Amino acid sequence: MQENPACRDDALTSTCRKETSMIEIHSLFRQRRSPYQFDTERSVRPADIEALFEAARWAMSSYNAQPWRYIVGVKEENPAMWQAIFEVLVEGNQPWARHAPVLALGVMETAFEHNGKPNKAAAHDLGAASAFLTLEATARGLVVHQMIGIEPEKAHADFKLTNTQEALTALAIGYAGSNPDLPAGYIERDEAPRQRKPLEEIVRR
């Protein structure tokens, strides 16, 4: 049984949680985290932000439709956009997400551009793009916390989305850190052991 080589006490993993895997995989997968605590002293370089969405651009998609769209707010660069995204988060996500230097909305095009028919894979493909984005972030020492907890109708109205666009998720992006003023429940979630279902439960062969 192999210990996770990415588990260490540093700025990247502020809480070191021992994890093991019976199967050798790339360390980025186990290093990836979705923390509730962000470093409020560190901003994200514009070049890194650009690279995250470039990684998302290369995700696979049904008919190569690439139905993902992102609305991005960088607190230092465009505080009004950051605030507009923050305001469509549900109340339970706002106490911790307010510390993230970058917020984004994940939007999907629900119809194929080539024939106008419904794209039943749009949510799947947006998820794939966001997964690519998250792994690129992890490789750069960043963390991404994705959330379904948004107000989609408010997002649709506030950002003037089209009839075929739907806001589905939000992403908080930054560096892992410590926010001791957070309610204890959020900190406890960060410190809890990571759990994954065994392969036997998720794979049928």
Phi, psi and omega in degrees: 000132188255131175286149179291116181291345181275354181278111181202159179268102176201189184295333182285317179238085186295334174241114182274119181239117182295129178226151179230157178217136178282342187239136180286122174226169179298137185298337180301326183293322179276336179285334181300136179224159174236071187284161173264349184248133182237151176283112183280352181266350184245125173268167180259128182299140178307322180295325178290318178300315179300319183294325180299315182281337171294320177297318178300325183299335185265010180289157176285155178201154179298129182057020184054036183285337180049062188279004182279143173222144180234138171249122191241134176235118177257119189304317182287328187272317183215077184300331180293318178293317177303315182294322180297320177291316179304322185287347176264359174285146177292160186304324183291339179267343186291323183301324181265325184292340180295344179272349183283131180287341180227131173237146178218152172253135173264117183243143177240144171276116188273356179234144176292137179290330187281339180219358178076001181281156180301137178261098183289347180263004188301315181294319177301316185287325173299319178298320179296317179297318180291329175293317176301315179302316184293320179292322175297319178298316181299318179297335181263008179082012180261167174234151178228127175248110178270147183214142175270348186283078174230170174258094188298324180291321177295318178299318180299317181286313185296325183256009174052052178288156180281174181294337181260006179253142180222125174283126186243320187221170170229157180227131172255128188233137177174207177251141176297142182203213182222128177234080187296344180278356177294150171305145189303328183301321180292318180294321179297323178296321179296325185271351181289149177299141176284139181235138175228139177294147179292155180305322183300335181274335185250349182237126176252125183233000000 
